[in-house]
Amino acid sequence: MAREFAVVIYGATGAAGFRAAQHLQARHATQSFGWALAGRARARLEQMSERFGAEPPTLVADLADRTALNQLAARSDVVLNLAGPYGGVATRLIEACIEQRTHYVDLCGENACLRRLIERFHARAKVNGVKVLPSAGYESVPFDIGTLELAEKLRARFGSRCAAVDVEVRFTIPKAARGGLKNTRGFLRTMLSLMRRDAGQRLLDPYHFSPSAKPAAAEREANRILLDARRSPAGHWLAPLAPNPFLNPATVQRSRALLSAHADAPYDTPFSYHESINLSHGLATPLSRLWAMPMARSLASAMQRIAAMSEGRNGWPDRAQRALFEAALARAAHAPEDVGSEAMSYVLAFSAKTARDHELRAEMTIKGDPGYVSTGRIAAEAALALAQDRDHKRLPANYGVVTPASALGPAFMQRFEHIGIEWRVLEAPASVVLAAPPLHAGASST
């Protein structure tokens, strides 16, 4: 029997929830599916629904009320939880979804929390045929899906599996967009979570989310997460990707582990993944370009300190950095519903190689700032894909605590046009727009 709603947005009254609701309303204008707003405060939910013409119904469920959470999950194909932080009592919503055989999506981007989700829920969700999909926004959907798709294209072109992927991120922030980027609570909260000494962190281990992976020493060294400031071949200054340079590498390696149960998985052994942010991009004058080097070195130093703090280091510079972030978080206001800028954009430049040095390059251009605008759209479309494609065998048959690539597969790229993403494979003599990607399906035992 069809359920009442395709997607229920829990935490719909926050900034990410507002952007996700905007996206679902726009999609609903051309498609027929049910959707609803959910949360703890009835008055705020009703106010939010009014902003959308009172179109979406509202559902009230407190995270402390297991009965209400089960009733909510039973009415929807997918629950999109945007009420962070995602540890603690928030896991009760995951439990309800697993019990009701409802797919679950959120934006969790904290390594220790994700590892605990895998340990606690993977086996149970897999038995019930449920996809628990965290990190379903800017982190880590574009990186993970782009890596899988380019690896598939590389193998189709050269007949060899992908041995290495490198991603360089370039942000474009027009002056008109900067006023919408003031809120930093999510950024600060993530940074502080990474600084905590936690046995579950293991930030520098890119196989942290893949308990069954047993890479050789040489492969582990090749996958060392790069936290240094360095120059690109074009002379640009590169630095670790903030706020969490430890998340995407571990996510991509988990995708490889989940998908490599199939003979047709495009990843080679060994396989390496690296990423960085280009801090020279957009600096037009010689004077402005002088700032790229100190910015790269400062960001690299901060990330190196965070990695050391997560392993227990607690010197006075570490305590000072933590205190600065705590003070900034205390001063930061909650994000207004419409925070973020549509004028901002960013590019993910992918390079994929085989062991024989065959190479393909691609660019993914994404509209909207990553903190709220594009993240809300990406997460909402991921939830919609799980709801609409679950009965059409378009999704990989991977269940449990999954990753974007292993849950959605390359077929998700056919939805890019709906979320302001353009994907181009770059080929000599000119770039071409990618045609519809191949479908990918199968089951996992990881």
N, C-alpha and C positions, 0 to 999 in steps of 0.2 A: 504494500500500500504506500502510495506517495505521501511524503510528509508535508506538513503545512508550509514550512519554510525551506528554501534552498540554503539560505545563510542567515544566521542571527549574529549581529555584532554585539558582543558583550564589552562594556566600557565605551559605549557609543557617545558619551557626553564629553569625552576628552578630545584633544586636538587631532590625534591619529584617527579616532573614531569618527569625527566629523568629516575628515577627508575620505575615509572609507565609505561613509554613508553617501557623500556626494557622488562617489563613483558608482555605487550600486544603483542609486536613483537614475543616473544617466544611462546605465546599462538596461535598467528596467523599462526605460522609455522605448526601447526597440525589441525587448524580449519579454516573455511572460514567465516570471518566477516570483515566488514569495520571499520576502525578506522582512526582518524586524530589528528593532533596537532594544537592547537589554542592558540592565545594570542594577544598581542598588537603590537609587533615588528616583522615585516615581515622578516627582515634580520636574526634575531636570530632564528626565527622559521625555516627558510630554512637551516640554519647551523645545527640545531638539527635534522631536517629530513635527512640531508646528513649523519649524524652519524648512521642512521638506513637504509642506502642504498637508500635514497630518496624514501623509500617505503610508509610512511604515507603522505597523502596530508596535506597541511597547510592552516589554515583558520585565517584570521586577523579580530579581532573584539575588539574594545576598550570598556571598561566598561562604558564609557560615551555615547556610541552610541547605543541607545535602538533598532534601526532598525537592526543594524548589529548583536546584541545579539539575537534578535528574529529569524533572518535568520539562525544563527548558531544553535540555539536550534531546529529549525524545521527540520534540516537535520540529527538529531541524536536521537537514542532511549534514550541515557543517556549522560549527560554532567558531567564529573569529573573535578571539579574546584580545582586546587592546587595552585592558586594564592592568598595566604593569604596576609594580614589579611582579615577576612571574614565579617566584619561589613561594614557600610557605603555604598559606591557605588557598592561593590561586591554583594549586595542584588539585584541589577538590573538583574544580571544573573539568580537568583532564580525566579524573576518575569517573565523573558522571558521563562524559562522552564515551569513554571506553565501555562502560556498562551498557549504555544505550546504543552502541555501535554507530556512533556519530563521529565523523572526522573533525579534527581540531586543528586550528591554526593560531599562531601568535607571533610576537616580535621578540621573543627572548633572545638576548645576545650576550649572555654572561656565561663564560666557559664552565665554571664550576656548577652552575645551575643546570646547564645542558647535560653535562655528564651524569648528574644525579637523575635527570629525567630519563636518560637512556637506561640507567641501571634499574630504575624503579618501574618504568612503564613499558619498555620495549617489548618484552615477552608477552605481557598481558594484551597489549594493543594488537600485536601480530596475531595472536590466537583469535581475537574477535574481529579481525579484518578491518581494523581502524588505522587510519593514518594520523599520527600526531606530528604536525609540521611546525616546529619553531623556526625562528630566524627567517621569517617569510616576507621581509620588506627589502629595503636597500641592502641590508645585511640579511640573507646572503643570496637572494634569488638571482640578481643579474650576474653575479660572479660564478655561481654554481651552474646555472643553466647555460651561460655563455661558454664556460669551459667544456661542458658535455657536448654542446652542439658543434663547437669548433673541432673538438677531438673526433667527432663523427665525420665531419667534412674532411678532415686531414686523412683519416683512414680510407674514406671513399676515393679520395684523389690519388693517394700514393700507395694504398694497399698495406700500410703499416699502422700500428697503434701509436697513440700519442704518448710521448715520453716526458714532455715538459710543457707547462703553460706559464706564461708571465702576463700579468695584468698591470697596466699603468692607468691611474685615474687622473683625469684633468677636469677641474671645476671651472665654470664660467659664471661669474657673479656680477651682473650689471649693477651700476649704482642704484638703479630703481629697485633692485631686489634686496639690498642690504638691510633695509628697515624691517623686513619680515624675518630676519635671522637672529633676533636678539635673544630669544629664549634658549637656554642651554641646560635645563634641568635633566633631561634624558642623557645628554652627553656627560654631565658631571656625575650623575648617578652611576653610569656605566664605568667611568674611570675609577670612582671610589670602590666599586665592587671588585675591580681587577686588582686594586692595591691590597685587598685583604689577604692575610695569610690564611690559606685554605688548602687542605690536602687534596681537594677536588679540582684545584685550579690547573696546575701543570700547563701553564700558558705556553711554554716553549715547545711543547710536544704536539706536533701536527697530527699525530695518530691518537690523540686523547679521546676522540669520539668513536674510535674504531677498536673496541676491546680485543677483537679477534685478530687484528693485524699484527704481524710479526716481521717487520721490515728488517732487512740486513743492515749492518752498521753503515755501509756505504750509502744506501738509500736514505737512511735516517739523516746522515750528514748532508746529503744533497737537498733535503727538505728542510734544513735548518731555517727557522723563521728569521727573515732579514730585518734587523732593528737598527741598521746603520744608515747614516746619510751617505749618499753616493751619487755619482754622475752617470747619466744615461749615455748611450753611444752618441746621442745628438748634443751632449753637453748640458742637459738639463739636470737640475738638482732634484733628487728623489729622496723620499723619507717614508717611514712606516705609515700605513693608513690608519688614521684616527677615526673613532675613538678606540677601536679594538682591532689591532693588527693580528690578533691571535685567533680570531673567530673563523674567517673565511678559509684559511689553510686547513683547519681541522674539519670544517664542513665539507670541503671538496674531497678530502681524503676519506671521509665517511661515505660520501656518494660513491667514490671508487670502490670501497669495500662492499657496499650494498649491491651495486650494479655488476661487480666483477664475478658474481655467482653465475653469470651468463657467459657463454662462449663468445657472444658478440659484443661484449663490453669494449669500448674504444681505448681504454687505458692500458698502457704498457707496464711492465715491471722491469726496472724501477720506473716510477712516475713522480715528477716533482711539480709543485705549484708555488709560485711567488707572486707578490703584489706590492704596489707602492703608490704613493701620491706624487704627482709632478708639481713641485712648488715653483717652478720657473714659468709655467704656463700662464699666459695672460699678462706677464710683466713686460710692457712694451718699451720702456725706456732703459738706457744703461743704468741710471740711478736706481730705478725700482728693481732691476735684476740683481743688484748688489744684496738685496734682502733675502734672496732665495737660499744662499748658502747658510747664513745664521739661522734662518727659520728651519731648514732641514736638520741642522745639527741640534737645535734646541728640541725639536719634536723627537728626534732619535734618542736624545739623552733622556727625555721624559719617559719614553716607552721602555728604555732599558732599565730605568729606575723602577718603573711599575713591575716589570718582570721580576726584578730582584726582591721587591717588597712582597710580592705574592709568595715568594719562597722563604720569607721570614726575616729578610734584612730590615733593620729598623734604626738606622743611624739618624743623626739630626737633619741631614738634607732630606731624608725620606719622610721624617715626621713633618718637616716644614712644607713639603709638597702636599702631603695629605691634608694638613691644616688649611692650606690655601684653597684646595678643592672643597673642603667642608664649609669654609666661610663663603665661598662663591655659591655653593648650593643653598645655603641658608638665606642668601640675599636674592636668589633667582625666583622670579614669580612663576606661578603656574601658567602654562601656555594658553593663550586665548584660543577659542575653537578654530579661528581662521588664520592661525599663525602659519608662517611659511610663505614662500614666493613661487609663483608660477613662472616668473621671468628667469629664474636660475635654471641652469642645465649642467649636465656633466657627461663626460665621455669615458667609457671603459675601453682601453685599447688592448686587445688580446693578441698574443703571439703564441702559437702552438707549434711544437717541433716533434719529429720522430727521432729515434735513436740514430738514424742515418742523416740527420740534419735537414730533412725535407721540412718546409715551413709554410704555414698559412697564417695570415693576419686578419683581424676583424675589428670593427669598431661598433660599440653599442652606445648610442646617444639617447639620454634620458632627460625628459623635461620635468621641471619642478625640483625644489630643493629636496635632498634625500631625507632630512630629518622628519618631515611630516607629509609634504605634498606627494612626492612620488612613492614614498613608503606606504601611505594609506591606500593609494591606488593599486600598488603591486600586491599588497596583502589581500585586499578585497577581491582582486581578480584571481589570485591563487585559490581563495576560498570558493569562488564561483566555479572555477575549473574542477575542483574536487566534487562539487555538488552536481554539475551538469555532465561531467564526463565519466562519472563512476560506473554508469551502466552501459557505456559505449566502448569499453575496452581500448580507450585512447590513452589511459594512464598506465604507467608501469605497475605491475601487481606486487608492489612492495608495501608492506604494512609494518606497524610498530612506530617507534620514534624515527622518523625519516628525515631526509634532506630535500631541498627544492628539486634537485636533479632526479633523485630516486623516487620522489613522490609524483612529480608533474611531468618529467621527461621532456624531450625536445619539442613535443607537440604544443607545449605551453607557449612557444615562440609565435604560434599562429594568433595568440591573443595580444601580442605586443602592441599592435596598432591601437588597441583600446586603452592602453595605459601610457601612451606617449613615449614609446620606445621604438627606435629605429636600429635595425641590425644590418650591417654591411660587411660582407667578406671582401677583403681588399686583394685584388689580383692585378698583375701587370696585363695590359698597360693602364687600366683604369679600374676603379672600384665598381662593383655591381651590387644591386640590392638582392639579398638572399631570397630565393623562392621558398615555397612552403617546405618546412623541414620534414624529415622522415618520422614516422611514428615509432615508438619504442615501448615494448611491453615485456613483462617477464616477472619472475618471483625471486625473492631473496631469502637467504638463510642466515644472514648476519644479524 
